[in-house]
């Protein structure tokens, strides 16, 4: 990235974390689990997306809340990392989360508290800051969990404002925030398996399940582009004409952690959208980025070279949404 290049992508994190990553030999229920601290870094959906975009050489600005002592630590960590960011002050403490890597199994465990409850003044300040900041960017990525008690239509209001301002909006949100936002118009919506499963009333186990979830979103009219992830299988991207079943590449190493897989996918696909690629190509690159991330422990994210290598092994099958009855 050129030092003079201005970021075109704004990511938003309402409920960031300071992630403490610990390594243990094996978790046991009795006595003490002795651990080594492997890393401390800022986290949360939009911050992770901005970090991934930086890995891809794409300029982005991470807008996030910051409260009290942990919030000050978050700001300092992001400054030291060199990540472009801007904070919104809140009156309650930013949360801390723990990532525990178990050496013998290779598994990681992400322990995440719900986070701070925003006051009405905090909520108004956040909404105004997001709407104002977004007008300086071409792309808005709204992702990550909401703070406890946040009014259900908060994200919907942001999406409505961004759409009115002609900003390309990518959504990766959940729960009531997602359900209300589906009443507005976003450019692209990403669903994880849990949210997609709630839409169709059954678990997302395969590509046909993901196609059904995408159909629900398209029929509502919330977007013309939706992608549902299907774990190790890959993802299904759907537009107004076709479903695209995107098969994940074979992994050269075992999967370790999926903590940042979704954020990696969102970052990679947004980077390709900003470069002018089609949504299909963007989602294929996103699937490669997610695959590159799941091989790493904790909250570590992909290396760009690995994403490019895995991208050559991603395959897509196209299915027309409405078959001719002739």
C-alpha positions as a Markdown table, in Angstrom:
| # | Residue | x | y | z |
|---|---|---|---|---|
| 1 | Unk | 0.0 | 0.0 | 0.0 |
| 2 | Unk | 1.3 | 3.4 | -0.9 |
| 3 | Unk | 1.9 | 5.7 | 2.0 |
| 4 | Unk | -0.3 | 8.3 | 0.3 |
| 5 | Unk | -3.1 | 5.9 | -0.7 |
| 6 | Unk | -6.4 | 6.6 | 1.0 |
| 7 | Unk | -8.5 | 3.8 | 2.3 |
| 8 | Unk | -11.7 | 3.1 | 0.5 |
| 9 | Unk | -13.0 | 0.5 | 3.0 |
| 10 | Unk | -14.4 | 1.3 | 6.5 |
| 11 | Unk | -15.0 | -1.6 | 8.9 |
| 12 | Unk | -17.1 | -1.2 | 12.0 |
| 13 | Unk | -16.7 | -3.1 | 15.3 |
| 14 | Unk | -19.3 | -2.2 | 17.9 |
| 15 | Unk | -18.1 | -4.8 | 20.4 |
| 16 | Unk | -14.3 | -5.2 | 20.1 |
| 17 | Unk | -12.1 | -7.3 | 22.3 |
| 18 | Unk | -8.6 | -7.5 | 23.6 |
| 19 | Unk | -7.7 | -11.1 | 22.8 |
| 20 | Unk | -5.3 | -12.9 | 25.1 |
| 21 | Unk | -4.0 | -16.1 | 23.4 |
| 22 | Unk | -2.7 | -18.8 | 25.7 |
| 23 | Unk | -1.0 | -22.2 | 25.0 |
| 24 | Unk | -1.4 | -25.2 | 27.2 |
| 25 | Unk | -0.2 | -28.8 | 26.9 |
| 26 | Unk | -3.5 | -30.3 | 27.7 |
| 27 | Unk | -6.6 | -28.9 | 29.4 |
| 28 | Unk | -7.5 | -30.7 | 32.6 |
| 29 | Unk | -10.5 | -30.3 | 34.9 |
| 30 | Unk | -8.6 | -30.5 | 38.2 |
| 31 | Unk | -5.7 | -28.4 | 39.5 |
| 32 | Unk | -4.1 | -25.6 | 37.5 |
| 33 | Unk | -3.7 | -25.4 | 33.8 |
| 34 | Unk | -0.2 | -23.9 | 33.3 |
| 35 | Unk | -0.1 | -21.7 | 30.2 |
| 36 | Unk | 2.2 | -19.7 | 28.1 |
| 37 | Unk | 1.0 | -16.3 | 26.8 |
| 38 | Unk | 1.5 | -16.4 | 23.1 |
| 39 | Unk | 0.0 | -13.1 | 22.0 |
| 40 | Unk | -2.2 | -10.1 | 23.0 |
| 41 | Unk | -4.0 | -8.2 | 20.2 |
| 42 | Unk | -7.1 | -6.3 | 19.4 |
| 43 | Unk | -9.9 | -8.3 | 18.0 |
| 44 | Unk | -13.6 | -8.3 | 17.1 |
| 45 | Unk | -15.1 | -8.7 | 13.6 |
| 46 | Unk | -14.3 | -5.4 | 11.9 |
| 47 | Unk | -10.9 | -5.1 | 13.5 |
| 48 | Unk | -10.1 | -8.7 | 12.2 |
| 49 | Unk | -11.4 | -7.8 | 8.8 |
| 50 | Unk | -9.2 | -4.7 | 8.7 |
| 51 | Unk | -6.2 | -6.8 | 9.7 |
| 52 | Unk | -6.9 | -9.3 | 7.0 |
| 53 | Unk | -7.3 | -6.5 | 4.4 |
| 54 | Unk | -3.9 | -5.1 | 5.5 |
| 55 | Unk | -2.4 | -8.6 | 4.8 |
| 56 | Unk | -3.8 | -8.3 | 1.3 |
| 57 | Unk | -2.3 | -4.9 | 0.8 |
| 58 | Unk | -5.7 | -3.2 | 0.7 |
| 59 | Unk | -6.0 | 0.0 | 2.8 |
| 60 | Unk | -8.9 | 0.0 | 5.3 |
| 61 | Unk | -9.9 | 2.0 | 8.4 |
| 62 | Unk | -11.2 | 0.2 | 11.4 |
| 63 | Unk | -13.8 | 2.2 | 13.4 |
| 64 | Unk | -14.5 | 0.7 | 16.8 |
| 65 | Unk | -15.7 | 1.5 | 20.3 |
| 66 | Unk | -13.3 | 2.0 | 23.1 |
| 67 | Unk | -14.1 | 2.0 | 26.8 |
| 68 | Unk | -12.1 | 2.7 | 29.9 |
| 69 | Unk | -8.8 | 0.9 | 30.7 |
| 70 | Unk | -9.3 | -2.1 | 28.4 |
| 71 | Unk | -10.3 | 0.3 | 25.7 |
| 72 | Unk | -7.1 | 2.3 | 26.1 |
| 73 | Unk | -5.2 | -0.9 | 25.9 |
| 74 | Unk | -7.0 | -1.8 | 22.7 |
| 75 | Unk | -6.1 | 1.5 | 21.2 |
| 76 | Unk | -2.5 | 1.1 | 22.2 |
| 77 | Unk | -2.3 | -2.4 | 20.7 |
| 78 | Unk | -3.7 | -1.3 | 17.4 |
| 79 | Unk | -1.3 | 1.6 | 17.3 |
| 80 | Unk | 1.6 | -0.7 | 17.9 |
| 81 | Unk | 0.4 | -3.0 | 15.2 |
| 82 | Unk | 0.2 | -0.2 | 12.8 |
| 83 | Unk | -3.4 | -0.8 | 12.0 |
| 84 | Unk | -5.4 | 2.2 | 10.7 |
| 85 | Unk | -8.2 | 2.8 | 13.2 |
| 86 | Unk | -10.4 | 5.3 | 14.8 |
| 87 | Unk | -12.1 | 4.9 | 18.2 |
| 88 | Unk | -15.5 | 5.9 | 19.5 |
| 89 | Unk | -15.4 | 6.6 | 23.3 |
| 90 | Unk | -18.0 | 4.7 | 25.4 |
| 91 | Unk | -18.6 | 4.9 | 29.2 |
| 92 | Unk | -18.3 | 1.2 | 29.9 |
| 93 | Unk | -15.3 | -1.2 | 29.8 |
| 94 | Unk | -14.3 | -2.9 | 26.5 |
| 95 | Unk | -14.3 | -6.7 | 26.9 |
| 96 | Unk | -11.4 | -9.1 | 27.0 |
| 97 | Unk | -11.5 | -12.6 | 25.5 |
| 98 | Unk | -9.3 | -15.6 | 25.7 |
| 99 | Unk | -8.1 | -18.0 | 23.1 |
| 100 | Unk | -6.7 | -21.3 | 24.5 |
| 101 | Unk | -4.6 | -23.5 | 22.3 |
| 102 | Unk | -4.3 | -27.1 | 23.3 |
| 103 | Unk | -1.0 | -28.6 | 22.0 |
| 104 | Unk | -1.8 | -32.3 | 22.2 |
| 105 | Unk | -5.1 | -32.1 | 20.3 |
| 106 | Unk | -4.2 | -29.1 | 18.1 |
| 107 | Unk | -7.6 | -27.5 | 18.9 |
| 108 | Unk | -8.3 | -23.9 | 20.0 |
| 109 | Unk | -11.0 | -22.7 | 22.4 |
| 110 | Unk | -12.3 | -19.2 | 22.1 |
| 111 | Unk | -13.9 | -17.9 | 25.3 |
| 112 | Unk | -15.7 | -14.6 | 24.7 |
| 113 | Unk | -17.8 | -12.6 | 27.2 |
| 114 | Unk | -20.8 | -10.7 | 26.0 |
| 115 | Unk | -19.2 | -7.2 | 26.3 |
| 116 | Unk | -20.4 | -3.9 | 27.6 |
| 117 | Unk | -23.9 | -2.6 | 27.7 |
| 118 | Unk | -24.0 | 0.8 | 26.0 |
| 119 | Unk | -25.9 | 3.7 | 27.5 |
| 120 | Unk | -28.4 | 5.6 | 25.3 |
| 121 | Unk | -25.8 | 8.4 | 25.0 |
| 122 | Unk | -23.2 | 5.9 | 23.8 |
| 123 | Unk | -25.6 | 4.4 | 21.3 |
| 124 | Unk | -26.5 | 7.7 | 19.8 |
| 125 | Unk | -22.7 | 8.7 | 19.7 |
| 126 | Unk | -21.9 | 5.4 | 17.9 |
| 127 | Unk | -24.6 | 5.8 | 15.3 |
| 128 | Unk | -23.7 | 9.3 | 14.5 |
| 129 | Unk | -20.0 | 8.5 | 14.3 |
| 130 | Unk | -20.6 | 5.5 | 11.9 |
| 131 | Unk | -22.9 | 7.4 | 9.6 |
| 132 | Unk | -20.6 | 10.4 | 9.4 |
| 133 | Unk | -17.4 | 8.4 | 8.9 |
| 134 | Unk | -18.9 | 6.1 | 6.3 |
| 135 | Unk | -19.5 | 9.0 | 3.9 |
| 136 | Unk | -15.8 | 9.3 | 3.3 |
| 137 | Unk | -15.5 | 5.7 | 2.1 |
| 138 | Unk | -16.7 | 3.6 | -0.8 |
| 139 | Unk | -17.3 | 0.4 | 1.1 |
| 140 | Unk | -18.7 | -0.2 | 4.6 |
| 141 | Unk | -18.2 | -3.6 | 6.3 |
| 142 | Unk | -20.5 | -4.0 | 9.3 |
| 143 | Unk | -19.5 | -7.2 | 11.1 |
| 144 | Unk | -19.2 | -8.8 | 14.5 |
| 145 | Unk | -21.4 | -9.3 | 17.5 |
| 146 | Unk | -23.6 | -6.6 | 19.0 |
| 147 | Unk | -23.3 | -5.3 | 22.5 |
| 148 | Unk | -25.8 | -6.6 | 25.0 |
| 149 | Unk | -29.1 | -4.7 | 24.9 |
| 150 | Unk | -28.4 | -2.8 | 21.7 |
| 151 | Unk | -31.6 | -1.8 | 20.1 |
| 152 | Unk | -32.6 | -4.3 | 17.4 |
| 153 | Unk | -32.8 | -1.7 | 14.6 |
| 154 | Unk | -29.4 | -0.2 | 15.1 |
| 155 | Unk | -27.7 | -2.0 | 12.2 |
| 156 | Unk | -30.7 | -1.5 | 10.0 |
| 157 | Unk | -30.5 | 2.2 | 10.5 |
| 158 | Unk | -26.8 | 2.2 | 9.5 |
| 159 | Unk | -27.6 | 0.1 | 6.4 |
| 160 | Unk | -30.5 | 2.4 | 5.4 |
| 161 | Unk | -28.3 | 5.5 | 5.7 |
| 162 | Unk | -25.4 | 3.9 | 3.8 |
| 163 | Unk | -27.7 | 2.8 | 1.0 |
| 164 | Unk | -29.1 | 6.3 | 0.7 |
| 165 | Unk | -25.5 | 7.7 | 0.4 |
| 166 | Unk | -24.6 | 5.2 | -2.3 |
| 167 | Unk | -22.1 | 3.3 | -0.1 |
| 168 | Unk | -21.5 | -0.4 | -1.0 |
| 169 | Unk | -22.4 | -2.2 | 2.2 |
| 170 | Unk | -21.2 | -5.7 | 3.2 |
| 171 | Unk | -23.0 | -7.3 | 6.2 |
| 172 | Unk | -21.8 | -10.1 | 8.5 |
| 173 | Unk | -24.0 | -9.7 | 11.5 |
| 174 | Unk | -26.3 | -12.0 | 13.6 |
| 175 | Unk | -29.4 | -12.3 | 15.7 |
| 176 | Unk | -31.9 | -9.5 | 15.9 |
| 177 | Unk | -29.5 | -7.1 | 14.3 |
| 178 | Unk | -29.5 | -9.3 | 11.1 |
| 179 | Unk | -33.3 | -9.9 | 11.2 |
| 180 | Unk | -34.0 | -6.1 | 11.3 |
| 181 | Unk | -31.3 | -5.4 | 8.7 |
| 182 | Unk | -33.0 | -7.8 | 6.3 |
| 183 | Unk | -35.7 | -5.2 | 6.0 |
| 184 | Unk | -33.2 | -2.8 | 4.4 |
| 185 | Unk | -31.0 | -3.1 | 1.3 |
| 186 | Unk | -27.3 | -4.1 | 1.5 |
| 187 | Unk | -25.0 | -4.9 | -1.4 |
| 188 | Unk | -23.9 | -8.3 | 0.0 |
| 189 | Unk | -24.8 | -10.3 | 3.1 |
| 190 | Unk | -22.7 | -13.2 | 4.5 |
| 191 | Unk | -24.5 | -15.8 | 6.7 |
| 192 | Unk | -22.7 | -18.3 | 8.9 |
| 193 | Unk | -24.2 | -21.7 | 9.4 |
| 194 | Unk | -26.1 | -20.8 | 12.6 |
| 195 | Unk | -27.8 | -17.7 | 11.2 |
| 196 | Unk | -28.6 | -19.5 | 7.9 |
| 197 | Unk | -30.0 | -22.5 | 9.8 |
| 198 | Unk | -32.4 | -20.3 | 11.8 |
| 199 | Unk | -33.7 | -18.8 | 8.5 |
| 200 | Unk | -34.7 | -22.3 | 7.1 |
| 201 | Unk | -35.4 | -24.0 | 10.4 |
| 202 | Unk | -32.8 | -26.7 | 10.1 |
| 203 | Unk | -29.1 | -27.2 | 10.4 |
| 204 | Unk | -26.9 | -26.2 | 7.4 |
| 205 | Unk | -25.2 | -29.5 | 6.5 |
| 206 | Unk | -24.6 | -29.2 | 2.8 |
| 207 | Unk | -24.8 | -27.0 | -0.3 |
| 208 | Unk | -28.6 | -27.6 | -0.9 |
| 209 | Unk | -29.2 | -26.3 | 2.7 |
| 210 | Unk | -27.1 | -23.2 | 2.0 |
| 211 | Unk | -29.0 | -22.6 | -1.3 |
| 212 | Unk | -32.2 | -22.7 | 0.6 |
| 213 | Unk | -31.0 | -20.1 | 3.1 |
| 214 | Unk | -29.8 | -17.9 | 0.3 |
| 215 | Unk | -33.2 | -18.2 | -1.4 |
| 216 | Unk | -34.9 | -16.9 | 1.8 |
| 217 | Unk | -32.7 | -13.8 | 1.8 |
| 218 | Unk | -33.1 | -13.1 | -1.9 |
| 219 | Unk | -36.9 | -13.4 | -1.7 |
| 220 | Unk | -37.0 | -10.9 | 1.1 |
| 221 | Unk | -35.3 | -8.4 | -1.1 |
| 222 | Unk | -32.6 | -7.5 | 1.4 |
| 223 | Unk | -29.8 | -7.9 | -1.1 |
| 224 | Unk | -29.0 | -9.1 | -4.6 |
| 225 | Unk | -25.9 | -11.0 | -3.3 |
| 226 | Unk | -25.7 | -13.5 | -0.5 |
| 227 | Unk | -23.1 | -16.0 | 0.6 |
| 228 | Unk | -23.6 | -18.8 | 3.2 |
| 229 | Unk | -20.6 | -20.6 | 4.5 |
| 230 | Unk | -20.8 | -24.4 | 4.9 |
| 231 | Unk | -17.8 | -25.2 | 7.1 |
| 232 | Unk | -15.1 | -27.3 | 5.5 |
| 233 | Unk | -17.2 | -27.8 | 2.3 |
| 234 | Unk | -16.9 | -24.1 | 1.3 |
| 235 | Unk | -19.7 | -21.7 | 0.6 |
| 236 | Unk | -22.7 | -21.0 | -1.7 |
| 237 | Unk | -22.9 | -17.6 | -3.3 |
| 238 | Unk | -26.2 | -16.6 | -4.9 |
| 239 | Unk | -27.4 | -13.7 | -7.0 |
| 240 | Unk | -30.6 | -13.0 | -8.9 |
| 241 | Unk | -29.9 | -15.6 | -11.6 |
| 242 | Unk | -27.7 | -18.3 | -10.2 |
| 243 | Unk | -26.5 | -20.3 | -7.2 |
| 244 | Unk | -22.7 | -20.8 | -7.2 |
| 245 | Unk | -21.5 | -23.8 | -5.1 |
| 246 | Unk | -17.9 | -22.9 | -4.2 |
| 247 | Unk | -15.9 | -26.0 | -3.0 |
| 248 | Unk | -13.1 | -25.3 | -0.5 |
| 249 | Unk | -9.6 | -26.4 | -1.6 |
| 250 | Unk | -8.0 | -29.4 | 0.0 |
| 251 | Unk | -6.0 | -28.3 | 3.0 |
| 252 | Unk | -2.3 | -29.2 | 3.1 |
| 253 | Unk | -2.3 | -29.1 | 6.9 |
| 254 | Unk | -5.0 | -30.1 | 9.5 |
| 255 | Unk | -7.6 | -27.4 | 10.5 |
| 256 | Unk | -6.6 | -25.8 | 13.8 |
| 257 | Unk | -9.1 | -22.9 | 14.5 |
| 258 | Unk | -12.0 | -21.3 | 12.8 |
| 259 | Unk | -12.0 | -18.2 | 15.1 |
| 260 | Unk | -11.2 | -15.8 | 12.2 |
| 261 | Unk | -12.3 | -17.8 | 9.2 |
| 262 | Unk | -15.4 | -15.8 | 8.6 |
| 263 | Unk | -13.6 | -12.5 | 9.0 |
| 264 | Unk | -10.9 | -13.7 | 6.5 |
| 265 | Unk | -13.6 | -14.6 | 4.0 |
| 266 | Unk | -15.3 | -11.2 | 4.3 |
| 267 | Unk | -12.0 | -9.3 | 4.1 |
| 268 | Unk | -10.8 | -11.2 | 1.0 |
| 269 | Unk | -14.1 | -10.9 | -0.9 |
| 270 | Unk | -14.4 | -7.2 | -0.1 |
| 271 | Unk | -10.8 | -6.7 | -1.3 |
| 272 | Unk | -11.7 | -8.2 | -4.6 |
| 273 | Unk | -15.0 | -6.2 | -4.9 |
| 274 | Unk | -13.0 | -3.0 | -4.3 |
| 275 | Unk | -10.6 | -4.2 | -7.1 |
| 276 | Unk | -13.5 | -4.5 | -9.5 |
| 277 | Unk | -13.9 | -8.3 | -9.6 |
| 278 | Unk | -17.3 | -10.0 | -9.9 |
| 279 | Unk | -19.0 | -11.2 | -6.8 |
| 280 | Unk | -18.4 | -14.8 | -7.8 |
| 281 | Unk | -14.7 | -14.3 | -8.1 |
| 282 | Unk | -14.7 | -12.3 | -4.9 |
| 283 | Unk | -16.4 | -15.1 | -3.0 |
| 284 | Unk | -14.0 | -17.7 | -4.4 |
| 285 | Unk | -11.1 | -15.7 | -3.1 |
| 286 | Unk | -12.9 | -15.4 | 0.2 |
| 287 | Unk | -13.2 | -19.2 | 0.5 |
| 288 | Unk | -9.5 | -19.6 | -0.2 |
| 289 | Unk | -8.7 | -17.0 | 2.5 |
| 290 | Unk | -10.9 | -18.8 | 5.0 |
| 291 | Unk | -9.2 | -22.1 | 4.2 |
| 292 | Unk | -5.8 | -20.5 | 4.7 |
| 293 | Unk | -6.8 | -19.2 | 8.1 |
| 294 | Unk | -8.4 | -22.4 | 9.6 |
| 295 | Unk | -4.9 | -24.1 | 9.4 |
| 296 | Unk | -3.6 | -21.6 | 11.9 |
| 297 | Unk | -4.0 | -21.6 | 15.7 |
| 298 | Unk | -6.0 | -19.1 | 17.8 |
| 299 | Unk | -6.8 | -15.8 | 16.1 |
| 300 | Unk | -4.0 | -15.9 | 13.6 |
| 301 | Unk | -4.9 | -15.1 | 10.0 |
| 302 | Unk | -3.7 | -16.2 | 6.6 |
| 303 | Unk | -0.6 | -15.4 | 4.7 |
| 304 | Unk | -1.4 | -13.8 | 1.3 |
| 305 | Unk | 0.9 | -16.3 | -0.6 |
| 306 | Unk | -1.0 | -19.2 | 0.9 |
| 307 | Unk | -4.4 | -17.7 | -0.1 |
| 308 | Unk | -3.2 | -17.3 | -3.7 |
| 309 | Unk | -2.0 | -20.9 | -3.8 |
| 310 | Unk | -5.2 | -22.3 | -2.4 |
| 311 | Unk | -7.2 | -20.1 | -4.7 |
| 312 | Unk | -6.1 | -22.2 | -7.7 |
| 313 | Unk | -7.8 | -25.2 | -6.1 |
| 314 | Unk | -11.2 | -23.6 | -5.5 |
| 315 | Unk | -13.9 | -24.9 | -7.8 |
| 316 | Unk | -17.3 | -23.5 | -8.5 |
| 317 | Unk | -20.5 | -25.2 | -9.8 |
| 318 | Unk | -23.2 | -22.9 | -11.2 |
| 319 | Unk | -26.9 | -23.7 | -10.9 |
| 320 | Unk | -29.7 | -21.6 | -12.4 |
| 321 | Unk | -32.1 | -20.5 | -9.7 |
| 322 | Unk | -35.2 | -20.8 | -11.8 |
| 323 | Unk | -35.2 | -23.7 | -14.2 |
| 324 | Unk | -37.2 | -23.5 | -17.4 |
| 325 | Unk | -40.5 | -25.5 | -17.4 |
| 326 | Unk | -40.5 | -25.8 | -21.2 |
